[in-house]
Amino acid sequence: MSTAEASRDQALRWPWLSLRLSARLPRGLAIAGGLGLLVGISALLRARDLGAHYWIDEGLSLGISRHALLSIPHVLRQDGSPPLFFLLLHAWLKAVGSNEDHTHLLSLIFALATIPIALWSCWSLFGARAGWVAAGMFALDPFLTNYAVETRMYAMVVLFCVTATAAWMRAYVHHDRRFLPLFSVALTLLLYTHNWGFFFAAATLCALLVVVRGYPAKRRLVVDVLLGYVPVALLFAPWIPTLLYQVKHTGAPWAGVPPFSILRQSPDVLLGGAVGKTALVLGAGTGVVYALRRRPSKEATAVGALIVIAVVTVLSAWLFSQVSPVWANRYLAVGLAPLLMLAAVGVSRAGTIGVATLVIVALSWGGAGPPHVKSNTAFVAQDVSRFIGPGDIVFAAQPEEVPVLSLYLPAGLQYYTPLGRPPDLGVTNWINALARLRQADLAAQLNQLVAQLPVGGHLVFVRPIFNDPALWRAHWTKLVRRLSMRGESILLSDTHHHLLVAGKPYGGVIPTKIGPNPERAQVYTRI
């Protein structure tokens, strides 16, 4: 029996899964203790800023999930996302609460759940040492730490990806059909969570080319592929009409065509920067090369398949974005699981070099925490709220800011954007949004709003702060920037014509930094 097979058999007899638990209690307690320690360390690291204020996308999550449960799929026709996370968040809001701590806790639970799943996954495939290395990496990885306190679906994506990857490996590398249902369910849940799940699914299909030579019979491989993937297609079929509508009418107008440098930097994003990436490339790379040289073996096949899944997932997303831009670094969550599993195998096979790599990575990642500030919207709202009241107007030059603004500003305000008055403050209507934004007559809109203001009434003009020009090059963002400048010019003209009095701009600056996704607001008073 090979080492990998022996390790796999041992993993299947984990103490807490065994009927003979009492006979092996000390070992079980040791495993449970080690796992509990990793989960505890990860929780302490990732919960430090559990109450961080929301940013744009989180405002959208709250707005969508506050709709009636059965209406959420229909609401998402305007958004472009699959429904699973929002359905779960809806139930979570009802059961737990809706402030920042409560909603971020949901993502933290998903992030922490990846640790035992990673331990089982790599232990069952590559042995105990690889399992513990994988658990440690999932406990500390800065990318996952960042999104463990985000009211979005990315931690959930990682959980489904590590489960689907492990089940795929067991089913198609070790030819264990018992794991085909688990793979089908995990992949289906992933597709219902994020559209980049299709790139992961495509990568697993490409990885079949690695395992085909070692299959007992080609006919059996065909049958296994049908058993694994056809249920996914059937289970996902009810969502396909909505997906096609989203693709045709919403898309991602805020995304630009990613250059090759973005693809090259993807490992840095997923592995916590240059230090973590370099250490793992050198350390884990040594072990990966060693594993690949042990052909023919299931371990070499498994490592080769992991390489294909990790690389093709990200590469296919980048290639697709050259034709239809959908790229965002946060979407790389779909490629994190196979990459960390591959790194864990490499480190566990690299001997002394692997130990040194672990030390460097732990020191590098252990100091990384979630962001203290994701957006200054809450601080801007706090500044502005002193001067405004019910009936006053808030004009957001960036339409998708309205959901998060409405969370932090007082009730009773009227909201407008270049797209008009949003009928639903919690949802941005992305249907043909770019074409509608191009047709916006900002001068007519603002002049009409100023004219309808009573004497003493206020108009709050909110627009992004354009610190990084690279973030404002896509069709949508470039237009938002132009409209922001145009809107300020129009209101300045009204001020010169003694229709308005302009207050100072409020940027929501806090002592440490203004944070990413910054915005500013200016209050104008009708005279």
Stockholm file with secondary structure:
# STOCKHOLM 1.0

chainA/1-527         MSTAEASRDQALRWPWLSLRLSARLPRGLAIAGGLGLLVGISALLRARDLGAHYWIDEGLSLGISRHALLSIPHVLRQDGSPPLFFLLLHAWLKAVGSNEDHTHLLSLIFALATIPIALWSCWSLFGARAGWVAAGMFALDPFLTNYAVETRMYAMVVLFCVTATAAWMRAYVHHDRRFLPLFSVALTLLLYTHNWGFFFAAATLCALLVVVRGYPAKRRLVVDVLLGYVPVALLFAPWIPTLLYQVKHTGAPWAGVPPFSILRQSPDVLLGGAVGKTALVLGAGTGVVYALRRRPSKEATAVGALIVIAVVTVLSAWLFSQVSPVWANRYLAVGLAPLLMLAAVGVSRAGTIGVATLVIVALSWGGAGPPHVKSNTAFVAQDVSRFIGPGDIVFAAQPEEVPVLSLYLPAGLQYYTPLGRPPDLGVTNWINALARLRQADLAAQLNQLVAQLPVGGHLVFVRPIFNDPALWRAHWTKLVRRLSMRGESILLSDTHHHLLVAGKPYGGVIPTKIGPNPERAQVYTRI
#=GR chainA/1-527 SS CCHHHHHHHHHHTCGGGCTTGGGGHHHHHHHHHHHHHHHHHHHHHHTTTTTCCCCHHHHHHHHHHTSCGGGHHHHTTTTCCCSHHHHHHHHHHHHTCSSHHHHHHHHHHHHHHHHHHHHHHHHHHHCHHHHHHHHHHHHHCHHHHHHTTSSSSHHHHHHHHHHHHHHHHHHHTSCCGGGHHHHHHHHHHHHTTCTTHHHHHHHHHHHHHHHGGGCSCHHHHHHHHHHHHHHHHHHHGGGHHHHHHHHHHTCCTTCCCCCHHHHHTHHHHHTTSHHHHHHHHHHHHHHHHHHHTTCSSHHHHHHHHHHHHHHHHHHHHHHHHHHSCCCCGGGGHHHHHHHHHHHHHHHHTSHHHHHHHHHHHHHHHHTCCCCSCSCSHHHHHHHHTTTCCTTCEEEESSGGGHHHHHHHSCTTCEEEBTTBCCSCTTCCCCTTHHHHHHTCCHHHHHHHHHHHSCTTCEEEEEEECCCCGGGGCSHHHHHHHHHHHHHHHHHHHHHHTTSEEEEEEECCCCSSCCCSSCEEEEEEEEC
#=GC SS_cons         CCHHHHHHHHHHTCGGGCTTGGGGHHHHHHHHHHHHHHHHHHHHHHTTTTTCCCCHHHHHHHHHHTSCGGGHHHHTTTTCCCSHHHHHHHHHHHHTCSSHHHHHHHHHHHHHHHHHHHHHHHHHHHCHHHHHHHHHHHHHCHHHHHHTTSSSSHHHHHHHHHHHHHHHHHHHTSCCGGGHHHHHHHHHHHHTTCTTHHHHHHHHHHHHHHHGGGCSCHHHHHHHHHHHHHHHHHHHGGGHHHHHHHHHHTCCTTCCCCCHHHHHTHHHHHTTSHHHHHHHHHHHHHHHHHHHTTCSSHHHHHHHHHHHHHHHHHHHHHHHHHHSCCCCGGGGHHHHHHHHHHHHHHHHTSHHHHHHHHHHHHHHHHTCCCCSCSCSHHHHHHHHTTTCCTTCEEEESSGGGHHHHHHHSCTTCEEEBTTBCCSCTTCCCCTTHHHHHHTCCHHHHHHHHHHHSCTTCEEEEEEECCCCGGGGCSHHHHHHHHHHHHHHHHHHHHHHTTSEEEEEEECCCCSSCCCSSCEEEEEEEEC
//
